[in-house]
Amino acid sequence: MTLRRLSRWAPAGAIVLAAAVVGMVELAGDDDRPDAVVLESSAALFDTLDDLVAASDLVVIATVNEIAEGRTITSPDDADAGIRTRLVELGVIDVLHGNASDQLIVEEAAAFADGTPIVLDGMTELGEADSAVWFLVAGGSETMPYFAAVNSQGRFQITGTLDPSGDDPLSQELASLSSQELTEAVRNASGG
């Protein structure tokens, strides 16, 4: 595996390392579920849209079709210490950068092994039929064909306006655009 491919897995690796690397904050939840724990990874942030697009294998506008339980990633030293993931099936509406099929699966951090929900890098759980602009990196093998958000700047939910997962300056700048303006800017950054 090349260094470039290893660096592509940094966001996914952050899922496992986030709990040990960051401070945690609790979010209020409903009475039936435990409060979510907010985690921030150490994944690099980008200063420009050109850099964000260049780091992405794929940028798409897509709608959530289905959400399923993913895998559990555990520590070799402690099987009780781990992260559960969710698999988000996306129906692709438009490809802005890269090549994509009509359906994609994105793997996201969902909970600790004990079931306590987590929110990694601002990626709150979307519901079925929610749409977003996704900046994605591809999985590194045929046995892991899933995608992951490139970092906390990797998703802008379309809610009439753009609702970014990140709160950094680039995310805020891009969120001030309309979805059509962001679409055009991504295509320009992609060379198209």
Contacts in CASP RR format, 6 or more apart in sequence:
PFRMAT RR
TARGET T0000
AUTHOR 0000-0000-0000
METHOD contacts of the structure
MODEL  1
MTLRRLSRWAPAGAIVLAAAVVGMVELAGDDDRPDAVVLESSAALFDTLD
DLVAASDLVVIATVNEIAEGRTITSPDDADAGIRTRLVELGVIDVLHGNA
SDQLIVEEAAAFADGTPIVLDGMTELGEADSAVWFLVAGGSETMPYFAAV
NSQGRFQITGTLDPSGDDPLSQELASLSSQELTEAVRNASGG
1 140 0 8 1.000
5 140 0 8 1.000
8 57 0 8 1.000
8 137 0 8 1.000
8 138 0 8 1.000
8 139 0 8 1.000
8 140 0 8 1.000
9 137 0 8 1.000
9 139 0 8 1.000
9 140 0 8 1.000
10 43 0 8 1.000
10 44 0 8 1.000
11 41 0 8 1.000
11 43 0 8 1.000
11 137 0 8 1.000
11 148 0 8 1.000
11 149 0 8 1.000
11 150 0 8 1.000
11 151 0 8 1.000
12 107 0 8 1.000
12 137 0 8 1.000
12 139 0 8 1.000
12 148 0 8 1.000
14 41 0 8 1.000
14 42 0 8 1.000
14 43 0 8 1.000
14 120 0 8 1.000
14 121 0 8 1.000
15 41 0 8 1.000
15 73 0 8 1.000
15 83 0 8 1.000
15 85 0 8 1.000
15 109 0 8 1.000
15 120 0 8 1.000
15 148 0 8 1.000
16 73 0 8 1.000
16 82 0 8 1.000
16 83 0 8 1.000
17 41 0 8 1.000
17 42 0 8 1.000
18 39 0 8 1.000
18 40 0 8 1.000
18 41 0 8 1.000
18 109 0 8 1.000
18 118 0 8 1.000
18 120 0 8 1.000
19 39 0 8 1.000
19 82 0 8 1.000
19 83 0 8 1.000
19 112 0 8 1.000
21 41 0 8 1.000
21 42 0 8 1.000
22 39 0 8 1.000
22 40 0 8 1.000
22 41 0 8 1.000
22 42 0 8 1.000
23 39 0 8 1.000
23 40 0 8 1.000
24 37 0 8 1.000
24 38 0 8 1.000
24 39 0 8 1.000
25 37 0 8 1.000
25 38 0 8 1.000
26 35 0 8 1.000
26 36 0 8 1.000
26 37 0 8 1.000
26 38 0 8 1.000
27 35 0 8 1.000
27 36 0 8 1.000
27 37 0 8 1.000
27 38 0 8 1.000
27 119 0 8 1.000
28 35 0 8 1.000
29 35 0 8 1.000
29 36 0 8 1.000
33 117 0 8 1.000
34 115 0 8 1.000
34 116 0 8 1.000
34 117 0 8 1.000
35 116 0 8 1.000
35 117 0 8 1.000
36 116 0 8 1.000
36 117 0 8 1.000
36 118 0 8 1.000
36 119 0 8 1.000
37 112 0 8 1.000
37 116 0 8 1.000
37 117 0 8 1.000
37 118 0 8 1.000
37 119 0 8 1.000
38 118 0 8 1.000
38 119 0 8 1.000
38 122 0 8 1.000
39 109 0 8 1.000
39 118 0 8 1.000
39 119 0 8 1.000
39 120 0 8 1.000
39 121 0 8 1.000
40 120 0 8 1.000
40 121 0 8 1.000
40 152 0 8 1.000
41 120 0 8 1.000
41 121 0 8 1.000
41 151 0 8 1.000
41 152 0 8 1.000
43 121 0 8 1.000
43 150 0 8 1.000
43 151 0 8 1.000
43 152 0 8 1.000
44 151 0 8 1.000
45 151 0 8 1.000
45 152 0 8 1.000
45 153 0 8 1.000
45 168 0 8 1.000
45 170 0 8 1.000
46 52 0 8 1.000
46 55 0 8 1.000
46 151 0 8 1.000
46 153 0 8 1.000
46 170 0 8 1.000
47 169 0 8 1.000
47 170 0 8 1.000
48 170 0 8 1.000
49 170 0 8 1.000
49 174 0 8 1.000
49 185 0 8 1.000
49 186 0 8 1.000
49 189 0 8 1.000
50 189 0 8 1.000
52 135 0 8 1.000
52 150 0 8 1.000
52 153 0 8 1.000
52 154 0 8 1.000
52 170 0 8 1.000
52 189 0 8 1.000
53 59 0 8 1.000
53 97 0 8 1.000
53 135 0 8 1.000
53 186 0 8 1.000
53 189 0 8 1.000
53 190 0 8 1.000
54 189 0 8 1.000
55 135 0 8 1.000
55 137 0 8 1.000
55 150 0 8 1.000
55 151 0 8 1.000
56 97 0 8 1.000
56 135 0 8 1.000
56 136 0 8 1.000
56 137 0 8 1.000
56 150 0 8 1.000
56 154 0 8 1.000
57 98 0 8 1.000
57 136 0 8 1.000
57 137 0 8 1.000
57 138 0 8 1.000
57 147 0 8 1.000
58 95 0 8 1.000
58 97 0 8 1.000
58 98 0 8 1.000
58 99 0 8 1.000
58 100 0 8 1.000
58 104 0 8 1.000
58 134 0 8 1.000
58 135 0 8 1.000
58 136 0 8 1.000
58 137 0 8 1.000
58 138 0 8 1.000
58 147 0 8 1.000
59 95 0 8 1.000
59 96 0 8 1.000
59 97 0 8 1.000
59 98 0 8 1.000
59 133 0 8 1.000
59 134 0 8 1.000
59 135 0 8 1.000
59 136 0 8 1.000
59 186 0 8 1.000
59 190 0 8 1.000
60 90 0 8 1.000
60 92 0 8 1.000
60 93 0 8 1.000
60 94 0 8 1.000
60 95 0 8 1.000
60 96 0 8 1.000
60 100 0 8 1.000
60 104 0 8 1.000
60 133 0 8 1.000
60 134 0 8 1.000
60 136 0 8 1.000
61 92 0 8 1.000
61 93 0 8 1.000
61 94 0 8 1.000
61 96 0 8 1.000
61 131 0 8 1.000
61 132 0 8 1.000
61 133 0 8 1.000
61 134 0 8 1.000
61 158 0 8 1.000
61 179 0 8 1.000
61 183 0 8 1.000
62 90 0 8 1.000
62 91 0 8 1.000
62 92 0 8 1.000
62 93 0 8 1.000
62 104 0 8 1.000
62 131 0 8 1.000
62 132 0 8 1.000
62 134 0 8 1.000
63 90 0 8 1.000
63 91 0 8 1.000
63 93 0 8 1.000
63 129 0 8 1.000
63 130 0 8 1.000
63 131 0 8 1.000
64 88 0 8 1.000
64 89 0 8 1.000
64 90 0 8 1.000
64 91 0 8 1.000
64 126 0 8 1.000
64 127 0 8 1.000
64 128 0 8 1.000
64 129 0 8 1.000
64 130 0 8 1.000
64 131 0 8 1.000
65 89 0 8 1.000
65 90 0 8 1.000
65 91 0 8 1.000
65 103 0 8 1.000
65 128 0 8 1.000
66 88 0 8 1.000
66 89 0 8 1.000
66 128 0 8 1.000
67 86 0 8 1.000
67 87 0 8 1.000
67 88 0 8 1.000
67 89 0 8 1.000
67 125 0 8 1.000
67 126 0 8 1.000
67 127 0 8 1.000
67 128 0 8 1.000
68 86 0 8 1.000
68 87 0 8 1.000
68 89 0 8 1.000
69 84 0 8 1.000
69 86 0 8 1.000
69 87 0 8 1.000
69 110 0 8 1.000
70 84 0 8 1.000
70 85 0 8 1.000
70 86 0 8 1.000
70 87 0 8 1.000
70 107 0 8 1.000
70 110 0 8 1.000
71 84 0 8 1.000
71 85 0 8 1.000
71 107 0 8 1.000
72 82 0 8 1.000
72 83 0 8 1.000
72 84 0 8 1.000
72 85 0 8 1.000
72 113 0 8 1.000
73 82 0 8 1.000
73 83 0 8 1.000
73 84 0 8 1.000
73 85 0 8 1.000
74 80 0 8 1.000
74 81 0 8 1.000
74 82 0 8 1.000
74 113 0 8 1.000
75 81 0 8 1.000
75 82 0 8 1.000
80 113 0 8 1.000
80 114 0 8 1.000
81 113 0 8 1.000
82 112 0 8 1.000
82 113 0 8 1.000
83 109 0 8 1.000
83 110 0 8 1.000
83 111 0 8 1.000
83 112 0 8 1.000
83 113 0 8 1.000
83 118 0 8 1.000
84 110 0 8 1.000
84 111 0 8 1.000
84 112 0 8 1.000
84 113 0 8 1.000
84 115 0 8 1.000
85 107 0 8 1.000
85 108 0 8 1.000
85 109 0 8 1.000
85 110 0 8 1.000
86 107 0 8 1.000
86 108 0 8 1.000
86 110 0 8 1.000
86 125 0 8 1.000
87 105 0 8 1.000
87 106 0 8 1.000
87 107 0 8 1.000
87 146 0 8 1.000
88 105 0 8 1.000
88 106 0 8 1.000
88 107 0 8 1.000
88 108 0 8 1.000
88 126 0 8 1.000
89 103 0 8 1.000
89 104 0 8 1.000
89 105 0 8 1.000
90 103 0 8 1.000
90 104 0 8 1.000
90 105 0 8 1.000
90 106 0 8 1.000
90 134 0 8 1.000
91 102 0 8 1.000
91 103 0 8 1.000
91 104 0 8 1.000
92 100 0 8 1.000
92 101 0 8 1.000
92 102 0 8 1.000
92 103 0 8 1.000
92 104 0 8 1.000
93 131 0 8 1.000
94 183 0 8 1.000
96 133 0 8 1.000
96 183 0 8 1.000
96 186 0 8 1.000
96 187 0 8 1.000
96 190 0 8 1.000
97 186 0 8 1.000
97 187 0 8 1.000
97 189 0 8 1.000
97 190 0 8 1.000
98 190 0 8 1.000
104 136 0 8 1.000
104 147 0 8 1.000
105 145 0 8 1.000
105 146 0 8 1.000
105 147 0 8 1.000
106 134 0 8 1.000
106 136 0 8 1.000
106 146 0 8 1.000
106 147 0 8 1.000
106 148 0 8 1.000
106 149 0 8 1.000
107 146 0 8 1.000
107 147 0 8 1.000
107 148 0 8 1.000
108 120 0 8 1.000
108 123 0 8 1.000
108 125 0 8 1.000
108 148 0 8 1.000
108 149 0 8 1.000
109 118 0 8 1.000
109 120 0 8 1.000
109 123 0 8 1.000
110 117 0 8 1.000
110 118 0 8 1.000
110 125 0 8 1.000
111 117 0 8 1.000
111 118 0 8 1.000
112 118 0 8 1.000
121 149 0 8 1.000
121 151 0 8 1.000
121 152 0 8 1.000
121 165 0 8 1.000
121 166 0 8 1.000
122 152 0 8 1.000
122 165 0 8 1.000
122 166 0 8 1.000
123 149 0 8 1.000
123 152 0 8 1.000
123 155 0 8 1.000
123 165 0 8 1.000
124 165 0 8 1.000
126 132 0 8 1.000
126 157 0 8 1.000
130 157 0 8 1.000
131 157 0 8 1.000
131 158 0 8 1.000
132 155 0 8 1.000
132 156 0 8 1.000
132 157 0 8 1.000
132 158 0 8 1.000
133 155 0 8 1.000
133 156 0 8 1.000
133 158 0 8 1.000
133 162 0 8 1.000
133 179 0 8 1.000
133 182 0 8 1.000
133 183 0 8 1.000
133 186 0 8 1.000
134 147 0 8 1.000
134 149 0 8 1.000
134 154 0 8 1.000
134 155 0 8 1.000
135 149 0 8 1.000
135 150 0 8 1.000
135 153 0 8 1.000
135 154 0 8 1.000
135 155 0 8 1.000
136 147 0 8 1.000
136 148 0 8 1.000
136 149 0 8 1.000
136 150 0 8 1.000
136 154 0 8 1.000
137 147 0 8 1.000
137 148 0 8 1.000
137 149 0 8 1.000
137 150 0 8 1.000
138 147 0 8 1.000
139 145 0 8 1.000
139 146 0 8 1.000
139 147 0 8 1.000
139 148 0 8 1.000
149 155 0 8 1.000
149 165 0 8 1.000
152 165 0 8 1.000
152 166 0 8 1.000
152 167 0 8 1.000
152 168 0 8 1.000
152 171 0 8 1.000
153 164 0 8 1.000
153 165 0 8 1.000
153 166 0 8 1.000
153 168 0 8 1.000
153 170 0 8 1.000
153 171 0 8 1.000
153 174 0 8 1.000
154 165 0 8 1.000
154 166 0 8 1.000
155 164 0 8 1.000
155 165 0 8 1.000
156 162 0 8 1.000
156 163 0 8 1.000
156 164 0 8 1.000
156 165 0 8 1.000
156 171 0 8 1.000
156 174 0 8 1.000
156 175 0 8 1.000
156 182 0 8 1.000
157 163 0 8 1.000
157 164 0 8 1.000
157 165 0 8 1.000
158 179 0 8 1.000
160 179 0 8 1.000
161 175 0 8 1.000
161 178 0 8 1.000
162 174 0 8 1.000
162 175 0 8 1.000
162 176 0 8 1.000
162 177 0 8 1.000
162 178 0 8 1.000
162 179 0 8 1.000
162 182 0 8 1.000
163 175 0 8 1.000
164 171 0 8 1.000
164 172 0 8 1.000
164 174 0 8 1.000
164 175 0 8 1.000
165 171 0 8 1.000
174 182 0 8 1.000
174 185 0 8 1.000
177 185 0 8 1.000
END
